[in-house]
Amino acid sequence: PIDDLSALAKQYDIGLHVDACLGGFILPFCQEDIVPRAFDFRLPGVTSMSADTHKYGHATKGTSVVLFKSSDLQHASYFSY
C-alpha cells in the first residue's frame, strides 16, 4: 500500500511518485469504506502525483497533470531540448 511506501520514502529520504492516472479524480470523493487508506499528499513521503484529466475529469483526450508537493520539486521538473 502507498502508506507503507510513503514510510520507506521518508526513511530513506527519497521521493515517492503516485500514479493516480486511473481514478485520480474520483478517489478523493469516495467514501472511506471504498478507499480506506490515504494515497495522496496527506502522506508525508508522497512528493508527486499524476492524474489523467481526460479519463474522469471530462477534459480533452490525451491530457494529464503532474502535481508536486513543493514548488522546489516542480522547478526541478522543467526541461528544454
C-alpha distance (Angstrom), angle and dihedral (degrees) to the residues before:
residue distance angle dihedral
P1 . . .
I2 3.79 . .
D3 3.80 93.2 .
D4 3.81 90.3 60.5
L5 3.80 91.2 48.0
S6 3.81 89.1 48.5
A7 3.79 90.6 55.8
L8 3.81 90.8 50.5
A9 3.81 91.3 48.3
K10 3.81 90.3 53.1
Q11 3.80 92.2 44.9
Y12 3.81 93.0 53.0
D13 3.82 95.4 34.0
I14 3.80 94.7 -122.0
G15 3.79 131.4 131.8
L16 3.78 123.7 -102.1
H17 3.81 120.8 -151.1
V18 3.80 117.8 -160.9
D19 3.79 115.5 -154.7
A20 3.79 102.3 -147.8
C21 3.79 94.5 162.3
L22 3.78 94.4 126.4
G23 3.78 108.0 55.5
G24 3.79 97.4 -8.4
F25 3.79 90.3 131.1
I26 3.81 93.5 45.6
L27 3.82 103.8 44.7
P28 3.83 97.3 69.0
F29 3.81 89.0 59.4
C30 3.81 97.0 46.8
Q31 3.76 121.9 106.5
E32 3.79 118.0 -103.6
D33 3.79 92.6 -108.6
I34 3.82 89.1 61.2
V35 3.82 96.8 42.6
P36 3.81 104.0 22.1
R37 3.82 96.7 171.3
A38 3.75 134.2 56.1
F39 3.80 115.4 -109.5
D40 3.80 102.8 172.1
F41 3.82 143.5 60.4
R42 3.80 90.6 -46.8
L43 3.80 84.4 80.9
P44 3.80 111.0 78.3
G45 3.80 95.6 -137.9
V46 3.82 97.1 52.9
T47 3.80 107.4 101.1
S48 3.82 103.0 167.3
M49 3.78 140.7 13.6
S50 3.78 135.8 -169.2
A51 3.79 128.9 -151.8
D52 3.79 132.4 179.6
T53 3.78 108.0 -129.4
H54 3.80 91.3 -165.4
K55 3.80 96.4 61.4
Y56 3.80 103.6 60.3
G57 3.81 100.8 -14.2
H58 3.82 91.2 76.3
A59 3.82 93.3 -127.1
T60 3.78 130.5 136.2
K61 3.81 114.2 -61.9
G62 3.77 113.6 -93.2
T63 3.80 98.3 28.5
S64 3.79 123.0 128.4
V65 3.79 139.3 166.9
V66 3.77 133.9 -145.3
L67 3.79 117.1 -152.2
F68 3.79 123.5 -160.0
K69 3.77 128.4 -158.0
S70 3.81 92.0 -138.3
S71 3.78 136.9 23.5
D72 3.83 88.9 -123.5
L73 3.80 90.1 63.3
Q74 3.79 90.8 46.1
H75 3.80 91.6 51.2
A76 3.82 90.5 52.4
S77 3.81 90.1 56.8
Y78 3.82 96.5 63.9
F79 3.79 116.5 106.9
S80 3.77 140.9 164.1
Y81 3.80 133.6 -160.9
